[in-house]
Amino acid sequence: MPTQPVFIATWPFGVAACATGWTLLSQGASALDAIEAAANVTEDDPAVNSVGYGGLPNADGVVELDAAIMDGPTHGAGAVGAITRFRRPISIARRVMEATPHVFLVGENADRFALAQGFAPQELSTDVSRAAYENWRRERSAPDVAHFTYGKTTDGDVDRASAASVAASHDTIGLCALDANGNLAAGCTTSGMAWKVPGRVGDSPVIGSGLYVDNAVGGAAATGNGDEMMKACLSYRVVLGMERGLTPQQACEEAIRYLLAKRPPEIHHHYGAAIIALRRDGQVGAAATQSGFSARNRWQWAVANSPAPVLNEGSYLTPDGSVLARLD
């Protein structure tokens, strides 16, 4: 019997991705094809300044894109990091998975691979992203321009305003799909943290951190401060939780609780982390740290099991592990 397709994605801009992904799934497309096409929607949107075209650049003014994709039926994966000339890094990541024996290509050689595979170079910056970079460069002092002390004051204390600025500047889109054949796939794509140290790669293209799929269990994808989430292998932990019998919601909350236990807010500078999950039976879950989010920057995620995706908020875990359904 065919499975009811489900598509889930992070952030309000995930609504458009979910609409594209679910439409393809409803027409019989594979979860893998739906993930790639849905991610491309966000990668091509210049209004999203944390993904693809129009993404905010690194401290040198260069846009560096990261992405990964994972296929449930084959347990295959592909990833690219620090791509600088191509707007659709998730499509290049898929080509890495399908055309090479490797998983992860980075930097100039990832760009060379994309060119050899027939991808056309394109400009990644927009007038808006260039202006944002020039504005940031004027406001920051020379010793800080390479981002080494961003998020702290000169005496080492947490700079909450700076932390909030960083939290708002790296809203990765994470995506999970379940197709009519009961197969799963996941993807992540991002321009990473704005004004990052050149060459920095976060969790998004790291299998097990930014995303993970087990076709017999479910999939997960993360968003937020990747430097923190890599330390907890957040997506793998969620899938492992579902394998142990937790619901997707319980698995997401348990993973965030684990992250908070290992990296409490006073250590991780109040940056945010969030996760979505999709189980092979179509059940979904989502959770985030309370820190790093606010009434102006809520944790929101979209899900589609019909032509009209639904945007949701929450849940949030406080530093002591308690769950808040939403922010006041």
C-alpha positions in Angstrom: 0.0 0.0 0.0 1.4 3.5 -0.9 2.6 5.6 1.9 1.2 9.1 2.5 4.0 11.5 1.6 5.4 14.0 4.2 7.8 16.8 3.8 9.3 18.8 6.6 11.7 21.8 6.7 13.1 24.4 9.0 12.2 28.1 9.2 9.4 30.1 7.6 11.2 30.0 4.2 10.8 26.2 4.5 7.1 26.7 3.6 8.0 27.3 -0.1 10.4 24.4 0.0 7.8 22.1 1.6 5.2 23.1 -1.1 7.6 22.2 -3.9 8.8 19.0 -2.1 5.3 17.7 -1.3 4.0 18.4 -4.8 6.7 16.3 -6.3 6.2 13.5 -3.7 2.4 13.5 -4.5 3.3 13.0 -8.2 5.4 10.0 -7.4 8.9 11.5 -7.1 11.5 9.9 -4.8 12.3 11.5 -1.5 15.8 12.2 -2.8 14.5 14.1 -5.9 12.1 16.0 -3.7 14.8 17.0 -1.2 17.1 18.3 -4.0 14.3 20.3 -5.8 12.9 21.8 -2.6 16.4 22.8 -1.4 17.0 24.5 -4.8 14.0 26.7 -4.2 15.6 28.2 -1.1 19.1 28.2 -2.6 17.9 30.3 -5.6 15.9 32.8 -3.4 18.0 36.0 -2.9 15.6 37.1 -0.1 17.0 34.3 2.1 20.3 35.7 3.3 21.5 32.5 5.0 21.3 30.0 2.1 22.6 30.0 -1.5 22.3 33.1 -3.7 22.3 36.2 -1.6 23.8 34.4 1.4 25.9 36.6 3.7 29.7 36.3 3.1 32.6 35.4 5.3 34.9 38.0 7.0 36.8 38.5 3.7 33.5 39.2 1.8 33.4 35.9 0.0 30.2 33.8 0.0 31.0 30.2 1.0 28.2 27.6 0.7 27.9 24.2 2.4 25.4 21.4 1.7 24.8 17.7 2.1 22.2 15.2 1.0 21.5 11.7 2.3 19.5 8.9 0.7 17.6 6.4 2.9 17.3 3.4 0.5 21.1 3.3 -0.3 22.3 4.9 2.9 24.4 7.0 0.6 25.5 10.6 1.2 27.3 13.4 -0.5 28.5 16.8 0.8 30.4 19.9 -0.2 31.9 22.7 1.9 33.1 26.2 1.1 31.7 26.3 -2.4 32.2 29.8 -3.8 30.9 29.8 -7.4 27.7 27.8 -7.6 24.3 28.6 -6.2 22.9 25.1 -5.8 25.4 23.3 -3.6 23.0 20.5 -2.6 22.9 19.4 -6.3 26.7 19.3 -6.3 26.5 17.3 -3.1 24.2 14.8 -4.7 26.6 14.5 -7.7 29.4 13.7 -5.2 27.3 10.9 -3.8 26.4 9.5 -7.1 29.5 10.1 -9.3 32.4 9.5 -6.8 33.3 6.9 -4.1 33.6 9.8 -1.7 31.3 11.7 0.6 32.7 15.2 1.2 34.6 17.6 -1.1 35.7 21.0 0.0 36.9 24.4 -1.1 38.5 25.1 -4.5 38.5 21.4 -5.4 34.7 21.2 -4.8 34.3 24.1 -7.2 36.6 22.3 -9.7 34.5 19.1 -9.4 31.3 21.1 -10.0 32.7 22.7 -13.1 33.9 19.3 -14.4 30.4 17.9 -13.8 28.8 20.6 -16.0 27.5 23.0 -13.3 27.7 26.6 -14.5 29.4 29.2 -12.3 27.1 32.0 -11.1 27.4 35.1 -8.9 26.5 34.4 -5.3 26.4 37.9 -4.0 23.5 40.4 -4.4 23.5 44.2 -4.0 21.8 43.6 -0.6 24.4 41.1 0.7 27.3 43.3 -0.5 25.9 46.3 1.3 25.4 44.2 4.4 29.0 43.1 4.3 30.3 46.7 3.8 28.1 47.8 6.7 29.5 45.1 8.9 33.1 45.9 7.9 32.7 49.5 8.8 31.2 48.7 12.2 33.8 46.1 13.3 37.3 46.9 14.5 40.3 45.6 12.6 41.3 43.0 15.2 37.9 41.5 15.1 37.4 41.5 11.3 38.4 37.8 11.0 35.7 36.8 13.4 38.0 35.2 16.0 36.4 37.0 19.0 32.9 37.5 17.7 30.3 36.8 20.4 32.5 37.9 23.4 33.4 41.3 24.8 37.1 42.3 25.2 37.1 41.0 28.8 35.9 37.6 27.7 32.3 37.9 28.9 29.4 37.0 26.6 28.2 39.7 24.3 24.5 38.9 24.2 23.8 41.4 21.4 26.6 40.0 19.3 25.4 36.4 20.0 21.9 37.3 18.9 23.2 38.8 15.7 25.1 35.6 15.0 22.1 33.5 15.8 20.0 35.4 13.3 22.6 35.1 10.6 22.9 31.4 10.0 19.4 30.0 9.5 20.2 26.8 7.6 17.4 25.1 5.8 17.2 21.4 6.9 14.8 19.1 5.1 13.4 15.6 5.5 11.1 13.7 3.1 9.1 10.5 3.1 7.9 9.4 -0.3 5.0 7.2 -1.5 7.2 4.1 -1.5 8.1 4.6 2.2 11.6 5.8 1.5 13.3 8.7 3.3 15.9 11.3 2.4 17.3 14.4 4.1 19.2 17.5 3.1 20.9 20.6 4.5 22.1 23.7 2.7 23.5 27.0 4.0 25.8 29.9 3.5 26.9 29.4 7.1 27.5 31.9 9.8 27.7 35.5 8.5 31.2 37.0 8.7 32.7 33.7 9.6 36.4 32.9 9.5 37.2 32.1 5.9 37.1 28.3 5.4 34.8 27.7 8.4 32.4 24.8 7.8 29.6 24.1 10.2 27.4 21.1 10.8 25.2 21.4 7.7 27.4 19.2 5.4 28.5 16.9 8.2 26.7 13.6 8.1 25.3 12.8 11.6 25.5 16.4 12.7 23.5 18.5 10.2 21.5 15.6 8.9 21.1 11.8 9.1 18.8 9.2 7.7 18.2 5.5 8.5 15.5 4.2 6.1 14.3 1.7 8.6 13.8 4.4 11.3 13.6 8.0 10.2 15.5 11.1 9.4 16.6 14.4 11.1 18.0 17.7 10.1 19.4 20.6 12.2 19.7 24.3 12.1 21.4 26.9 14.3 25.0 27.2 15.5 26.8 24.4 13.8 29.9 24.7 15.8 27.9 23.6 18.9 25.7 21.0 17.2 28.7 19.2 15.7 29.9 18.5 19.3 26.7 16.5 19.9 26.2 14.8 16.6 22.7 16.1 16.9 20.9 14.6 13.9 22.4 11.1 14.5 21.3 11.3 18.1 17.7 12.0 17.1 17.6 9.1 14.7 19.2 6.9 17.3 16.5 8.0 19.8 13.7 7.0 17.4 15.4 3.7 16.9 15.3 3.2 20.6 11.5 3.7 20.6 11.2 7.4 21.3 8.6 9.4 19.3 10.1 12.0 16.9 9.1 14.7 19.3 10.7 12.9 22.3 13.8 12.2 20.3 14.2 15.8 19.3 13.7 17.0 22.9 16.1 14.4 24.2 18.8 15.4 21.8 18.5 19.1 22.6 18.5 18.2 26.3 21.7 16.3 25.8 23.3 19.3 24.0 22.3 21.6 26.8 23.8 19.2 29.4 27.1 19.0 27.5 27.2 22.6 26.3 25.1 24.8 28.6 24.3 28.4 27.6 27.1 29.9 29.6 29.5 27.7 27.6 28.0 28.0 24.2 27.5 31.8 24.4 23.7 31.6 24.2 23.6 30.6 20.5 20.6 28.6 19.4 20.2 25.0 18.1 17.2 23.3 16.7 16.3 20.0 15.1 13.4 18.5 13.1 12.6 14.8 12.7 10.5 12.6 10.4 9.8 8.9 11.3 9.2 6.3 8.6 5.5 6.1 9.6 5.1 9.9 8.8 5.2 11.2 12.4 7.2 14.4 12.9 8.9 16.2 15.7 10.9 19.4 16.4 12.7 21.1 19.3 15.1 23.9 20.0 17.1 25.5 22.8 15.3 28.4 24.4 18.6 30.4 24.3 19.3 31.9 20.9 15.6 32.5 20.2 13.3 35.3 21.1 9.9 36.8 20.3 11.6 38.5 17.3 13.4 35.3 16.2 11.2 32.4 17.0 12.0 28.7 16.2 9.6 27.9 13.4 9.4 24.9 11.1 7.1 23.8 8.3 5.5 20.5 7.5 3.4 19.4 4.5 1.3 16.3 4.2 -1.1 18.0 1.8 -0.7 20.8 -0.8 -0.8 23.4 1.9 2.2 23.4 4.2 1.7 24.4 7.9 4.1 26.6 9.8 4.6 25.7 13.4 6.5 27.1 16.4 8.5 25.3 19.2 9.1 23.5 21.3 11.9 25.0 23.4 14.0 23.5 26.1 15.2 25.7 29.0 18.7 25.2 30.4 17.3 22.9 33.1 15.7 20.7 30.4 12.1 21.8 30.9 9.9 22.2 27.7 8.2 25.4 26.7 5.5 25.0 24.0 6.2 28.5 22.6 7.8 31.8 23.6 5.6 34.5 25.1 
